[in-house]
Amino acid sequence: MDEDFPYEISLIAELPGHEDRAWHVAWNPTKPILASCSSDKTVRLYGYTPSADNFNFLASIPTGHTKTVRSIAWAPSGKTLATASFDSNVGIWEREDGEEWECVSLLEGHETECKSVGYSATGTLLASCSRDKSVWVWEDFWRAQHFLQELRHFQPDADFECLGVIMEHSQDVKCVAWHPTEEILASGSYDDTIRLYVDDPEDDWFCCATLTGHKSTVWALAWSPSGQYLASGSDDKTVRVWKRTGQFEFKQVLVLEGHERPVYSVSWGNGKGTGVGWLASAGGDGVIRVWEIAEKSDDGLLEHRMIAKLESAHDVYDLNAVVWCPRVGLEDTLATAGDDGVCKVWKLTPK
């Protein structure tokens, strides 16, 4: 018997083109552009018309990475794209008007595969993580100075400086995620833990909290739009939600079950202003699940309900990424990437 959910997940675009598995998708925060990356070492860019749900191919970036491009991230400005590759490097890409996308900086230092990359809310900091068990924090020197309204005449040249190499995990680090408003960085690892880091102005970046509870690899992390909650997806087939209860204190408040294989991706969207938001998850079982999360008014605890579910989203293939669109008016739109090399765009619609 079909399960009864108040929303359905409808396909609005199918974006083929990669010659190998698609690992990640990233919505540009300021422009109608969706980016995807793949084991074929390329990044593909698609433009869209929000009012018409119309997507069109814009460009393919032959990144020059010698191995898989595993993760991509847009800077908050929407002008810069970062790529993390299994060749251990992070590429920084920009495009002048009418010109081709150009790698303006190559960040080297990791000893082996880079698994994830992400920009801080201000765009001045970049984090990367690797199979070498490390998390690196980089500063975009020019943007940091511009953000502080210093060196106004300094010319941008994409100079990055490593601010910290953090070796807190005992195993491969799978993912990094910045808090949406503060410079707090979270990472998930093959060692089954989540660790959070902040900067000590007098010393270096340090681990301020360790979250334990997952029984296997932590593949994915996503902050709630308010930053009060952190969601994690794991090889143990669960999605867990952690509440920030103090400056550097977090408590597990929810365990979401139902996936039959590892959860490779989680994404937290505004959900059209509903409660804490809509939390989407996807993974090895090929299923997209969407939960509506809200706080109980009487005790502050969380209540949840699954509002949509779609099986075989990419036929028989694993889903490697699910990402909500962050742009106003598109809070009901998400994109997925699969082992079939295809990216798809979906919309949540009331039944």
N, C-alpha and C positions, 0 to 999 in steps of 0.2 A: 504494500500500500504506500502511495506517495505521502511524504510528510507534508504537513500543512504549515507553510511559512507565509508571513504577510507580504514579503517581497519576492520577486524573481530576478535572476541574473540573466540579462539579455545581451547577446553578442551584437556589437555595433560596428566592429571592424576587425578584420584579420590581416595581419601584416607579415607576410612571408619575406624571404630574401636572404636570411642567414644560411650559410652552407653547413653549419654544424649547430649544436645545441645553443639555445639562447639562455643566458645566465641571469640577466638583470635588465630592468627597465627603470627609467628615471624621467619624471615629468619636469620640464623647465618651469621654474616658479614664476616667471614673469612673461614668458612668450608661449604661444600655442605650438610647442614642440615636444615630442616624445622621443627619447633616445633609448636604444637597446644595444646590448653588447653580447659577444658570442665567443665560442671556442674557435671560430674562424678568424679571430684576431681583429675583427672590424667593429666599428660602432655605426649603427644606422640611425638616421634622423628622419622623423616624420612630422609634417605639419598638419594642423587640423583646424577646422572651422567649428567652434563650439556649438553654434546655433543649428548646424546641419549634421553634426556627428560625422563629418566627412574628413577622412585621413588620406594624405598623399605623401609619397616618398620624396624627401628633400635631398639627401646626400648620404654617401657611404664614406666613412673615414677609415682609410687603411692605416691603422695606428702605428705600424712599424714595430709593435710588440712582437716578440718572437714566439710567444705562447698565448694561451687563452686569455682573453679579457674577461675577468671574473666579475667586476663590479664597476659601476659608474656613479658619479654624483655631480649635480649642478651646484655651483656657488649660488648663494641667495640672490645675487644680482642677475642671474640667468645668462651672464656673458662668458662664463668659464666652466669647462667640463673637465672633471678628473677621471682617469681610468686606472684601475688596479689590475695588474696582470700576473699570471703565473711565472712570468720571466723575472719576477721579484721587483719590478719597477712600477712607479706611479707616473703617469703622463698628465700634463696640464695643457689643456687645449683652449685656444681662443680663435676668434675669426673677426677680421676687419670687414667692414662693409664691402660686399662684392668679391671678397677674397675667399680662398679655400681655408678650411680649418687647419690650424698650424699648431704643432707641439711647441709651446713656448718655454717649457721647462720639463726636465726628466728627473724625478726624485729617486735617487739611488741610496741603498743602505740595507734594505732587507736582504737576508741571506738566501731566501727561497720564496716560494709562491706567496704573492699578495692576495688576500682573500676578500678584503672589503676596504672601502674608502668613504669618507664623509666629511662635509664642511660644517663648521660651527654656525650658529645663528647669525653672527656678524659677518661671516665669510673671511675672517682674518686667520682662522685656524683650520687646518686639515688634519684628519687622523687616518692612519692606515694600519692594517694588521696583517699578520703573516703566519705561515706554517712554522716559521722560526721561533714561535712562541712570544713574539714581541708585538707591542703597540707603539707606533711612532706618532708624535705630535709635531706638526710642521706649522710654521708661521709664514704667511704670505707677507713679506716684509713691507712692500709698498702699500698694500691695502691696510695693513695694521697702522702704518704711519698716517695714511690718509684718514682712517677711521678716527684717529686721535687728533686730527686736524693739525698735524705737524708736517714739516717738510713739504709744504704745499706745491713746491716747484720740482719736487723729485719726480723723475720720469719713470713710469712703470716698466719693469723689465722682467716681471714674473720671478723675482728672486724669492726663494724659499729658504728658511733656516730651520733646522731641526731643533726644537725646544726640549725634547725629551724622548728617550727610549725606555719604555716601561716593560720590565720583565717579571710580571706578577703571575702570569699563567704558567702552568707546568706542561701544557700541551699546545698544539696547534690552535691559533686564535681565528675564529671563523667570521666574526662580525664586529663592527663598531657602530655606535649611534650616539649623536650629540643631543643633549637636552635642548628643547626648542627655544629657550630664552636664556639659559645660563651656560657657562663654560664648564659643564659637567659631562664627562665622556663615559659611556658604558661599553663593555666588550663581553663577548660570549665565546666559549672555548670548548674544545674537545675534552677538557678536564671537567666538564659538567657544571662549571660555575659561571657566574656573571660577576664582573668586577667594575667598580666605578672609580673614576679618577678626577682629581682637581689639581689646580696649580698652586704650589706654595711659592709666593713671591720671593721668599728668601732662600729657596732651595730648588726644587724640581717638581715635576708632576709626580703625584703619589696616589696609591690606592687608598681611598677613603671608606670603601665598603665592599664586602664580598657577599653575594647572594647565593645560597645553596638550597637545593630542593629538587632540581631536575636530576633524573636518574641516568642521563646520557648526554651526549653532545648538545650544546646550545648553538643552534644554527642561525638564529635570527633575533633581532631586538627592534622594538619600536616604542617611542615615547607617545603618551597621549598628547593631544594638542595643548592641554594646560600644563603639561610637564609634571603633573602630580602622580602619574602612574607610568610604569614601564611594563611592556609586554614582552614575553620571550617565547620562542618556538624551539622545540627540541626533538632529538632523535627518539625520545621516550614517548612520542606521539601526542604530547600535551602542549597546550598554550597556557602559560602562567602569567598572572598579573601581580605586580609588586607595587605597593603604595609607599610613597615617600612620607614618613611620619616625623622626621626631624631633618636637620640640616644635611646630615650624611647617614640617615637611618632609613631603612626600607624594610617592609614587611610583606610577605606573600599573603594576598587576600583572595585569590581566585585561581582555580585550576579548571581549565576548559578541556574537555575530552571529546572524543568522537573520531578523530583522524585514525586511520588504520595503518598508516605508515609514517615515517618521520615528517615533522613539520619544518619545512625549509625556509618559509618566509612568513612574516607578519607585518601588517601595516595598519596604522591607526588614523582614521579620518574623522573630520568634524561631524559627519553624519547629519548634516543639515541642522546642526544645533541641538541634537537630541542627547541629553544627558552628558556622559563622559565621551561619547562618540561611538562610531562604528569600528569594530575591530575585525579585520579580515585575515584569514590564514589559508595557506596552501602548502602542498608538499608532495611526497612520494606516492600518495594515493590518487593524485590527479583531481582532488576535490577542492573547490573553493567554498569556504564557510565564512559567514558574516554574522557577528554577534553585535547586538545593541547593548551597551554597558551604561548603567546609570547608578547614582548613589542613592541609597535609601535615606529619606529625609529624617527618619527618626533616630537612626544610630550611625549614619555615615558609612555603613558597609555598602558593598557593591551588590547590585542585582543585575542579572543578565538574561537574555533570551536570544536564541539563534533566530535571525530574521530571514536568512536566505541560505541556500545550499545548492551547489551545482556540481554534479558528478561528471567525470570524463571531460573536463574543460578543454583538454588538449588530447582528446581521444585516449590512447593507452599510455601516454607519455607523462613523466613526472613534471610537476610545476616547480620551477626554481625561484620564481619571484611573483609577488602580488603587491601592487602599489596603488594607493588611492591618489587621485589627482588633487593637488593642493590648491588649485585656483578657485576663486569665488564663483559660485554658480555651477561648478562641476563636482560638488562634493559627493555625488552619487555615481561617479565614474571611476573605474579602476582598470589597470592594465596587468597582464600576466605574461610571463616568459616561460617557455617549456623546452624539454629535450627534443622536441620535434623541429627546433630552429625557428619557430613561429612566435610572434607576439600577438596578443589579442587584447582588444579593448571591450569592456563590458559596462553596462549601466544597470543600477538597481532601480527597479520600477515596482510600485505598489501593484498588488494583484487586484 
